[in-house]
Amino acid sequence: MRILQVSAELFPLLKTGGLADIAGALPAALVAAGVEPRALLPGFPAILAGLSDDTVVGHFDAPWGERLSLRRGSLAAVPTPAGPLQAYVLDAPSLFDRPGNPYEDAERRPYADNARRFGALGWAAAHLAHGLDPAWRPDLVHGHDWHAGLAAACLHTWPGRPVPSVYTVHNLAYQGVFAAHHLQELGLPAHFFRPEGLEFHGQLSFMKAGLHFADRLTTVSPSYAREIQQPEQGCGLDGLLRHRRDVLSGILNAVDTAVWNPATDTLIPHRYDPRRMTGKAICKAALQREMKLELTPGAPLFCVVSRLTEQKGLHLVLAGGDDIVAAGGQLLVQGTGDPELQHAFALLAQRHPGRVAVHLGYDEALAHRVFAGADVTLVPSRFEPCGLTQLYGLQYGCLPLVRAVGGLADTVVDADLATLEDDSANGFVFHDFTEAAYRHALRRAFALYRQPTAWVKVRQAGMRRASGWDESARHYVALYEALLQH
């Protein structure tokens, strides 16, 4: 079974968020499950730099007249049980060789031609599905998030029955919406621009393209699959999602345990596992020294590793920052994003030197050290499709404190009398998106921390939770097989 995975990012070559982690880890799990995946990626410099043994397999004309090339090669940085991941890269320097991040310029303004840039990715997928590379033709195209949303629509422009497709929503809030006039330059039929198609409040939506045209829809947790069918989290697409609920499923994201595993992690000061936890205390002391926090072993260290956005509920963390310090704890924040949130956390750190520390910026290695050294990871999100932070926290014995939404609700079991008794507790969960509910969860975390025996039990339960990709990969394979047999 040949599966073409279409994504804008891929860890470790290019990452702005969790999408890259999933795109980088899923292929190896699919290979282990007997599938032959290949990746299709835009030709950002970091991705082209990671491509080896590559050759041009074909060309196609973009609808706006530009001649585009497709390269095939190996990604040594993305190993699978069958060897390096095989990938196609859309080699178009005019579209992808730019400063800034993949989607915005250095001033954080979205590139004006993003519709073309990621429309080209969709057309590349369709051309591959129809034989652009004579040596390998996919049975099915699997697109990830809005950047790949147009692939399913492009497949429907060929005569005959379209090549089957799956579309995965990683975050419905980011939809790839563009002015209606882009439809013509993207080469799509005029009749695609209607409510039963790509039209979204008078504009063109790449996300809606995937949701409407793909044969099967998935998202990254069972709870999020239910939540996005309701107005509160449906982002204006809940009606379409309810209409397609029979082909929508939630498959929980997982952790690449070859990368995130405290027993083997070379990025942390001392490795450890649930049976030998001395290394975690060493990692905590090293993190406190690195971040200029007081060397107080008995102070619970709370952490945030996140994009600093409103979605993540970080105003709750700010509101409870003084509470953590007053109760004898410490807080470490790592991330980048909203300038106002960055400034507010910097002010909090100035008020509490040695008790609150902030690192503004993306640093993958530091994230490993934070999870290894901290005691509690804070994820009080307003909405959360799946979340990887809480999964990394569980792996590293850094108990998640989360709001019961999306994948957070599916992966974290609240520590209460019943779950402590049956050893299923692995963190702290609150429900109402209010300061009062969040602060109450903080108090419960402090209370459990003061009971070392109970704390150790909950921490071990979290670390022993199966967080790898095997089960999720089986769900994807079953989905592919059902679609191809249909």
C-alpha positions as CSV (number, residue, x, y, z in Angstrom):
1,M,0.0,0.0,0.0
2,R,1.6,3.2,-1.2
3,I,0.7,6.4,0.7
4,L,1.8,9.9,-0.2
5,Q,1.9,12.1,2.9
6,V,1.7,15.8,2.1
7,S,2.9,18.3,4.7
8,A,4.4,21.7,4.9
9,E,6.9,20.8,7.7
10,L,8.9,17.8,8.8
11,F,10.9,17.3,12.0
12,P,13.9,17.6,12.4
13,L,14.4,19.5,9.1
14,L,11.8,22.2,9.5
15,K,9.5,22.8,12.5
16,T,7.3,25.6,13.7
17,G,4.9,23.5,15.8
18,G,3.5,20.0,16.5
19,L,2.6,19.4,12.8
20,A,6.3,18.8,12.1
21,D,6.6,16.3,14.9
22,I,3.7,14.3,13.6
23,A,4.8,14.4,10.0
24,G,8.3,13.3,11.0
25,A,7.2,10.4,13.2
26,L,4.2,8.9,11.4
27,P,6.1,7.5,8.4
28,A,8.3,5.2,10.5
29,A,5.3,3.9,12.3
30,L,3.5,3.3,9.0
31,V,6.5,1.4,7.6
32,A,6.6,-0.8,10.8
33,A,2.9,-1.5,10.1
34,G,3.6,-2.7,6.6
35,V,2.8,0.5,4.6
36,E,5.1,2.2,2.1
37,P,4.8,5.9,2.8
38,R,6.6,8.8,0.9
39,A,6.5,12.4,1.9
40,L,5.7,15.4,-0.4
41,L,7.2,18.6,0.9
42,P,7.6,22.2,-0.3
43,G,11.2,23.1,-1.2
44,F,12.1,25.3,1.7
45,P,15.9,25.6,2.0
46,A,16.1,23.5,5.2
47,I,14.2,20.6,3.5
48,L,16.3,20.7,0.3
49,A,19.4,20.7,2.4
50,G,18.3,17.5,4.0
51,L,17.6,15.7,0.7
52,S,20.3,13.4,-0.6
53,D,20.7,11.1,-3.6
54,D,18.1,13.3,-5.3
55,T,17.1,13.6,-8.9
56,V,14.4,15.5,-10.8
57,V,11.6,13.1,-11.6
58,G,9.4,15.5,-13.5
59,H,8.0,18.9,-14.2
60,F,4.6,20.4,-14.4
61,D,3.1,23.8,-15.3
62,A,1.5,25.7,-12.4
63,P,-1.9,27.2,-13.5
64,W,-0.4,30.7,-13.4
65,G,2.2,29.7,-15.9
66,E,5.3,28.9,-13.8
67,R,7.3,25.7,-14.6
68,L,7.8,23.7,-11.4
69,S,10.2,20.8,-10.8
70,L,9.8,17.8,-8.5
71,R,12.8,16.1,-6.9
72,R,12.9,12.7,-5.4
73,G,15.5,11.7,-2.8
74,S,16.2,10.3,0.7
75,L,15.9,12.1,4.0
76,A,18.6,10.6,6.2
77,A,17.4,12.7,9.2
78,V,14.1,10.8,9.1
79,P,14.9,7.1,9.6
80,T,12.3,4.3,9.1
81,P,12.6,0.6,9.6
82,A,13.2,0.4,5.8
83,G,15.9,3.0,5.7
84,P,15.7,6.8,5.2
85,L,12.3,8.2,4.4
86,Q,11.9,8.6,0.7
87,A,10.5,12.1,-0.2
88,Y,9.4,14.3,-3.1
89,V,10.3,18.0,-2.8
90,L,8.7,20.7,-4.8
91,D,11.8,22.6,-6.1
92,A,10.5,26.1,-6.7
93,P,12.9,28.8,-5.4
94,S,10.6,31.6,-6.4
95,L,8.0,30.2,-4.0
96,F,10.0,28.9,-1.1
97,D,13.5,30.3,-1.0
98,R,12.8,33.3,1.3
99,P,13.8,34.8,4.7
100,G,11.4,34.5,7.6
101,N,9.5,31.4,8.6
102,P,7.6,29.2,6.1
103,Y,4.5,31.3,6.1
104,E,5.5,34.8,7.1
105,D,8.2,37.3,6.2
106,A,10.7,38.7,8.7
107,E,8.1,41.3,9.8
108,R,5.7,38.4,10.6
109,R,3.3,39.3,7.7
110,P,1.9,36.4,5.8
111,Y,3.4,36.1,2.3
112,A,1.0,37.7,-0.2
113,D,1.4,34.7,-2.5
114,N,0.7,31.9,0.1
115,A,-2.2,30.8,-2.0
116,R,0.1,30.0,-4.9
117,R,2.8,28.6,-2.7
118,F,0.6,26.0,-1.1
119,G,-1.7,25.6,-4.1
120,A,1.4,24.4,-5.9
121,L,1.9,21.8,-3.2
122,G,-1.7,20.5,-3.9
123,W,-1.1,20.3,-7.6
124,A,2.2,18.5,-7.1
125,A,0.3,15.9,-5.0
126,A,-2.3,15.5,-7.8
127,H,0.4,15.1,-10.5
128,L,2.2,12.5,-8.5
129,A,-1.1,10.6,-8.0
130,H,-1.5,10.6,-11.7
131,G,1.9,9.2,-12.6
132,L,4.4,12.1,-12.7
133,D,7.0,9.7,-11.3
134,P,6.7,6.5,-13.4
135,A,8.6,4.6,-10.8
136,W,6.2,5.2,-7.9
137,R,2.5,6.0,-7.9
138,P,0.6,6.3,-4.7
139,D,-2.6,4.4,-4.0
140,L,-3.8,7.1,-1.7
141,V,-3.0,10.8,-0.9
142,H,-3.0,11.9,2.8
143,G,-2.8,15.6,3.3
144,H,-2.1,17.4,6.6
145,D,-3.6,20.7,7.6
146,W,-4.6,23.7,5.4
147,H,-1.3,23.8,3.5
148,A,-2.2,20.4,1.9
149,G,-5.9,21.1,1.8
150,L,-6.0,21.9,-1.9
151,A,-4.6,18.5,-2.8
152,A,-8.0,16.8,-2.5
153,A,-9.7,19.4,-4.7
154,C,-6.9,19.1,-7.3
155,L,-7.4,15.3,-7.5
156,H,-11.1,16.0,-8.4
157,T,-10.1,18.0,-11.6
158,W,-8.9,14.8,-13.4
159,P,-11.5,12.9,-15.4
160,G,-12.8,9.6,-14.0
161,R,-12.9,8.5,-10.3
162,P,-10.5,10.6,-8.2
163,V,-7.5,9.0,-6.5
164,P,-8.6,8.3,-2.9
165,S,-7.6,10.9,-0.3
166,V,-7.5,11.4,3.5
167,Y,-7.3,14.8,5.1
168,T,-6.2,15.4,8.6
169,V,-7.0,18.5,10.6
170,H,-4.3,19.4,13.1
171,N,-5.8,22.7,14.1
172,L,-9.1,24.0,12.6
173,A,-8.3,27.6,13.7
174,Y,-5.7,28.0,11.0
175,Q,-7.6,27.6,7.8
176,G,-5.7,29.1,4.9
177,V,-8.3,31.6,3.8
178,F,-7.7,33.8,0.7
179,A,-9.5,36.2,-1.5
180,A,-11.9,34.7,-4.1
181,H,-9.9,36.0,-7.1
182,H,-7.2,33.4,-6.3
183,L,-9.5,30.6,-7.6
184,Q,-8.8,31.4,-11.2
185,E,-5.0,31.6,-10.8
186,L,-5.0,28.3,-9.0
187,G,-6.6,26.7,-12.0
188,L,-9.7,25.3,-10.2
189,P,-13.0,25.1,-12.0
190,A,-15.4,28.0,-11.3
191,H,-18.1,25.6,-10.0
192,F,-15.8,24.6,-7.1
193,F,-16.4,28.1,-5.7
194,R,-19.7,27.5,-3.9
195,P,-20.8,26.6,-0.3
196,E,-20.7,22.9,-1.3
197,G,-17.0,23.4,-2.2
198,L,-14.3,25.9,-1.4
199,E,-16.3,29.1,-0.8
200,F,-16.2,30.4,2.8
201,H,-18.0,33.6,3.5
202,G,-17.1,35.0,0.1
203,Q,-13.5,33.8,0.3
204,L,-11.5,30.7,-0.7
205,S,-10.6,28.3,2.1
206,F,-7.9,25.6,1.7
207,M,-9.1,24.0,4.9
208,K,-12.7,23.7,3.5
209,A,-11.2,22.3,0.3
210,G,-9.8,19.4,2.3
211,L,-12.9,18.9,4.4
212,H,-15.2,18.9,1.4
213,F,-13.3,16.9,-1.2
214,A,-11.3,14.3,0.8
215,D,-12.9,10.8,1.0
216,R,-12.0,10.4,4.7
217,L,-11.4,13.0,7.4
218,T,-9.4,12.6,10.6
219,T,-8.3,14.9,13.3
220,V,-5.8,14.4,16.1
221,S,-7.9,13.2,19.0
222,P,-11.3,11.6,19.5
223,S,-12.5,14.5,21.7
224,Y,-11.5,17.2,19.2
225,A,-13.4,15.3,16.5
226,R,-16.5,15.7,18.5
227,E,-15.8,19.3,19.6
228,I,-15.3,20.7,16.1
229,Q,-18.7,19.6,15.1
230,Q,-20.1,22.2,17.5
231,P,-20.2,26.0,17.0
232,E,-17.9,26.8,19.9
233,Q,-14.9,25.1,18.3
234,G,-16.1,24.6,14.8
235,C,-14.6,27.9,13.5
236,G,-17.5,28.3,11.1
237,L,-17.1,24.9,9.6
238,D,-19.1,22.9,12.2
239,G,-22.0,22.5,9.8
240,L,-19.9,20.9,7.1
241,L,-18.2,18.7,9.7
242,R,-21.6,17.5,11.1
243,H,-22.6,16.8,7.5
244,R,-19.5,14.6,7.0
245,R,-19.5,13.1,10.5
246,D,-19.8,9.6,9.1
247,V,-16.4,9.9,7.5
248,L,-14.7,11.8,10.3
249,S,-12.7,10.1,13.0
250,G,-10.3,11.1,15.7
251,I,-6.9,9.3,15.8
252,L,-4.8,10.4,18.8
253,N,-1.4,11.8,18.1
254,A,1.6,10.1,19.8
255,V,5.2,10.6,20.7
256,D,8.3,9.7,18.7
257,T,9.9,7.7,21.5
258,A,13.2,7.6,19.5
259,V,13.4,11.4,20.1
260,W,11.4,11.9,23.4
261,N,12.6,9.3,25.9
262,P,14.4,10.2,29.1
263,A,16.1,6.8,29.2
264,T,17.9,7.5,25.9
265,D,17.8,11.3,25.5
266,T,21.2,12.7,24.8
267,L,20.0,16.3,25.1
268,I,19.4,16.1,28.9
269,P,22.1,16.2,31.6
270,H,21.4,12.7,33.0
271,R,19.2,9.9,31.7
272,Y,16.6,8.2,33.8
273,D,13.5,5.9,33.7
274,P,10.6,5.0,36.0
275,R,12.7,2.5,38.0
276,R,15.8,4.8,38.3
277,M,14.7,8.4,38.9
278,T,17.9,9.9,40.4
279,G,18.6,11.4,37.0
280,K,15.5,13.6,37.2
281,A,16.7,15.3,40.4
282,I,20.1,16.0,38.6
283,C,18.2,17.4,35.6
284,K,16.1,19.7,37.9
285,A,19.2,21.1,39.6
286,A,20.9,21.6,36.2
287,L,17.8,23.4,34.8
288,Q,17.6,25.6,37.9
289,R,21.2,26.7,37.5
290,E,20.8,27.2,33.8
291,M,17.7,29.4,34.1
292,K,19.1,31.2,37.2
293,L,16.4,29.8,39.5
294,E,17.0,29.2,43.2
295,L,18.6,25.8,43.8
296,T,15.7,24.6,46.0
297,P,15.2,20.9,45.4
298,G,11.9,20.9,47.4
299,A,10.3,23.7,45.4
300,P,7.9,22.2,42.8
301,L,9.0,23.6,39.4
302,F,6.1,24.4,37.0
303,C,6.9,24.9,33.3
304,V,5.3,26.2,30.1
305,V,6.7,25.0,26.8
306,S,4.4,26.5,24.2
307,R,3.6,29.0,21.5
308,L,2.6,32.1,23.4
309,T,-0.9,32.5,22.0
310,E,-4.4,33.2,23.4
311,Q,-5.4,29.6,22.5
312,K,-3.1,28.2,25.1
313,G,-4.8,29.8,28.0
314,L,-1.7,31.6,29.1
315,H,-3.5,34.5,30.7
316,L,-4.5,31.9,33.3
317,V,-0.8,31.1,33.9
318,L,-0.1,34.8,34.2
319,A,-3.0,35.2,36.7
320,G,-1.7,32.3,38.8
321,G,2.0,33.2,38.6
322,D,2.1,35.0,42.0
323,D,0.2,32.1,43.5
324,I,2.9,29.6,42.5
325,V,5.6,31.8,44.0
326,A,3.6,32.4,47.2
327,A,3.1,28.7,47.7
328,G,6.8,28.0,47.4
329,G,7.0,27.0,43.8
330,Q,8.9,28.1,40.8
331,L,7.8,28.8,37.2
332,L,9.7,28.5,34.0
333,V,8.3,29.7,30.6
334,Q,9.8,28.8,27.3
335,G,8.2,30.0,24.0
336,T,7.6,32.8,21.6
337,G,4.5,34.4,20.1
338,D,2.2,37.2,21.1
339,P,4.4,40.3,22.0
340,E,1.9,41.2,24.8
341,L,2.2,37.8,26.4
342,Q,6.0,37.8,26.0
343,H,6.1,41.2,27.8
344,A,3.8,40.1,30.5
345,F,5.8,37.0,31.3
346,A,9.0,39.1,31.3
347,L,7.5,41.4,33.8
348,L,6.4,38.5,36.0
349,A,10.0,37.2,36.0
350,Q,11.3,40.7,36.9
351,R,9.0,40.7,39.9
352,H,10.2,37.3,41.1
353,P,13.9,36.9,40.4
354,G,15.1,33.4,41.2
355,R,11.5,32.1,41.3
356,V,10.3,32.8,37.8
357,A,12.4,32.5,34.6
358,V,11.5,33.2,31.0
359,H,13.2,32.1,27.8
360,L,11.7,33.8,24.8
361,G,12.4,31.8,21.6
362,Y,12.2,28.4,20.1
363,D,14.9,25.9,21.3
364,E,14.3,22.2,20.8
365,A,17.2,21.1,23.0
366,L,16.1,23.4,25.8
367,A,12.6,21.9,25.6
368,H,14.0,18.5,26.4
369,R,15.9,19.8,29.4
370,V,12.8,21.6,30.6
371,F,10.6,18.5,30.6
372,A,13.4,16.5,32.2
373,G,13.9,19.0,35.0
374,A,10.4,20.3,35.7
375,D,7.8,18.7,37.9
376,V,4.5,20.0,36.3
377,T,3.8,21.2,32.8
378,L,1.0,23.7,32.5
379,V,-1.4,23.3,29.5
380,P,-4.6,25.2,30.4
381,S,-5.7,25.6,26.8
382,R,-8.9,27.2,25.6
383,F,-9.0,24.5,22.9
384,E,-6.4,21.9,22.1
385,P,-6.7,19.5,19.1
386,C,-4.4,17.0,20.7
387,G,-1.4,18.6,22.3
388,L,2.1,17.1,22.4
389,T,3.3,19.1,25.5
390,Q,1.3,17.0,27.9
391,L,2.5,13.8,26.2
392,Y,6.2,14.9,26.5
393,G,5.5,15.8,30.1
394,L,4.1,12.3,30.8
395,Q,7.2,10.7,29.2
396,Y,9.6,12.7,31.4
397,G,7.7,12.5,34.7
398,C,6.6,16.1,34.4
399,L,3.0,15.8,35.4
400,P,0.5,17.7,33.1
401,L,-1.9,20.2,34.6
402,V,-4.5,20.7,31.8
403,R,-8.0,21.8,30.9
404,A,-10.3,19.0,29.8
405,V,-10.5,19.8,26.1
406,G,-9.5,17.9,23.0
407,G,-6.5,15.6,23.3
408,L,-5.8,16.9,26.8
409,A,-9.0,15.3,28.0
410,D,-8.1,12.0,26.1
411,T,-4.6,11.6,27.6
412,V,-4.6,13.1,31.2
413,V,-6.4,11.4,34.1
414,D,-7.1,13.7,37.0
415,A,-5.6,12.7,40.4
416,D,-8.6,12.2,42.7
417,L,-9.3,9.7,45.4
418,A,-10.6,7.0,43.0
419,T,-7.9,7.4,40.4
420,L,-5.2,7.5,43.1
421,E,-6.5,4.2,44.4
422,D,-6.6,2.4,41.1
423,D,-3.3,3.9,39.9
424,S,-4.8,5.5,36.8
425,A,-4.1,9.1,37.8
426,N,-1.3,10.8,35.8
427,G,-1.9,14.5,36.2
428,F,-4.4,17.3,37.1
429,V,-7.5,18.3,35.1
430,F,-9.8,21.2,35.4
431,H,-12.9,22.0,33.3
432,D,-14.1,25.6,33.5
433,F,-12.0,28.1,31.6
434,T,-11.7,30.4,34.6
435,E,-9.0,31.7,36.8
436,A,-10.8,30.1,39.8
437,A,-10.8,26.6,38.3
438,Y,-7.2,26.9,37.2
439,R,-6.1,28.1,40.6
440,H,-7.9,25.2,42.3
441,A,-6.0,22.8,40.1
442,L,-2.7,24.5,41.1
443,R,-3.6,24.0,44.8
444,R,-4.3,20.3,44.2
445,A,-0.9,20.0,42.4
446,F,0.9,21.5,45.4
447,A,-1.1,19.3,47.8
448,L,-0.1,16.1,46.0
449,Y,3.5,17.3,45.7
450,R,3.6,17.5,49.5
451,Q,2.7,13.7,49.6
452,P,5.9,12.2,48.1
453,T,4.6,8.6,48.0
454,A,1.5,9.6,46.2
455,W,3.4,11.9,43.9
456,V,5.8,9.1,42.9
457,K,2.9,6.8,42.1
458,V,1.2,9.3,39.8
459,R,4.5,10.2,38.1
460,Q,5.3,6.5,37.4
461,A,1.8,6.0,36.0
462,G,2.4,8.8,33.6
463,M,5.8,7.6,32.5
464,R,4.5,4.0,31.9
465,R,1.6,5.2,29.8
466,A,2.0,3.9,26.2
467,S,2.7,7.0,24.2
468,G,4.3,5.6,21.1
469,W,2.9,5.5,17.6
470,D,2.1,1.8,17.2
471,E,-1.6,2.0,18.1
472,S,-2.3,5.2,16.2
473,A,-0.5,3.8,13.1
474,R,-2.7,0.8,13.2
475,H,-5.8,3.1,13.1
476,Y,-4.4,4.9,10.1
477,V,-3.6,1.7,8.3
478,A,-7.2,0.4,9.0
479,L,-8.6,3.6,7.6
480,Y,-6.4,3.4,4.5
481,E,-7.4,-0.2,3.9
482,A,-11.1,0.5,4.3
483,L,-11.0,3.4,1.9
484,L,-9.0,1.4,-0.8
485,Q,-11.4,-1.5,-0.5
486,H,-14.5,0.8,-0.9
